[in-house]
Amino acid sequence: MNSNKAKAVLFAVLLFAAGSTVGALGHRYYTANVANAAEDFREKYIREMRTKLKLNQHQVDQLQVILDETKDKFRAARESHHPEMVKIKDDQLTKVKAMLSPDQAKQYEAMVAEREQKFKDQDDRDRQEEAPQRAIHLKALNGE
């Protein structure tokens, strides 16, 4: 009987380890693909425009600048709605904290702060990665 229990426990541990491994690999694959999705879309779009419309290099450079400007406009539009979004988010946080115990509320505040820091860090990284590309696109457009 002990042999069967030991086998069952070993099987459960192996099953858990296998599930954890598959989950970790799946998460890594997913995050790698999501991070590259926007850049992949842009590159595919440019490649399609270049091949189907037979764009020359100057036109490609102009297209790059247009895409950069469009991205800036979308970001500005998103930021102009930022105060409204902050109010909605703050309302949600207040309601959630009201239903929690004091200990839970402290943990919740820590979770929210951690999540906001991750978003800020990602936004900072995105802006840093975009700056050199913009400079290259503008130089190419100006013939430098």
N, C-alpha and C positions, 0 to 999 in steps of 0.2 A: 504494500500500500504506500509506504514511504517513497518507493521508487517512482510510482505514478505521480505522486505529489511533486516530487523533485523535477520530473519531466515536464509536468504542467507549468511549474514556476519557470523553468528554463525556457520553455516555449513562449510563455508570456513575456519574459524579458527580451528574448530574441525578436519577437513580434513588435514590441515597443521600440527597440533599437532600430529595427528596419523602418518602421513608420517615421521615427524621428529623422532618420537619414534621408528618406524620401522627401519629407516635409522641408528639411533644410535645403536640399538641392533644388526642390521646386521653387522655394522662396528666392534663392539666389538667381535662378534662371529667370523668374518673373521680374525681379527688380532690375536685372541687367537689360532685359528687353524693354521695359517701360522707360528706363533712362535714355535709351537710344531711339525710342519711337519717334520723337519730334524731329530729331536730326535725320533719321532715316527717311521720314516723310519729305523733308525739305530736299534732301539729296535726290530722292526718286522724282520729285516734282521738277527739279532743275534738269535732271537727266532726260525726263520725258519732254520737257519744253525744248531742250537742246536738240534732241533727235527728231521729234515730230515736226517742229517748226524750223529746224535747221538754223538755230540761233548762232550768231558769231560770238566771239569772246567778249566783245564790247557789250552786246546785248545780254549776255549771261551776267556780266558785271552789273549792268543796270538792273537786271532782275534781282540780283542779290541785294542791292540797295533797296529796291522796292519791298522785298520781303522783310528786310530789317526795319524799314519804316512802318510797315504794316504791323509787325510784332510790337513796335513801340506804341503804336496807336491802340492796339488791344490792351497792352499793359496800362496805358494811361486811362483807358475807359474802365478797366478793372479797378484801378486805384481811385478813380473819381467816385466809384460806388463803395469804396472802402469804409467810410464812416457809417453808412447804412448797414453794411455787413458786420461791422464791429458791434453796433447796437444790437443786432439780432443775436450775435454770438454771446454777448454779455447777458442778454436776457435768458438765453438757454443756460448759461453757466449759473446764473442766480437761481433759476428754477431747479436745476439738478442739485446744487448745493443745499437748497432748502429741504430736499427730501432725504439727505444723507445725515448720518450721525456726525458729531464733531470729528471723530477719528477718520471716518470715511471722507469727510470734506477736506481734511488736510491732505490725504492721499490723492484725492481728486485734483486738488490745486497743483500738486507736484506733477501729476500726469499731464495736466493741461500745459504747465510751464515747459515740461520736457518736449511735448509735441510742438508747441510754438517755437521752441529753439531749433528743432529739426527743420521746420518750415523756413525759418529765417536763414539757417545755414545753407539750405538747398538753394534758396533765392540768391544768396550772396555768391555761391559757387556758379550758378547760372549766369549771373551778371559778369563775373570775372572771366568765364569762358567765352562769353559773347563779345567782349570788348576787343580782343585782338582780331577776331573775324571781321568786325565792323570796320576797323582801321584798314584791313586788307582790301575789303570791298570798296571803300571810298578811295583808296589809293589807286586801285585798278581802274575805277571809273574816271578818275582825274588824269589817268595816263602816267602815273608815277611808277 
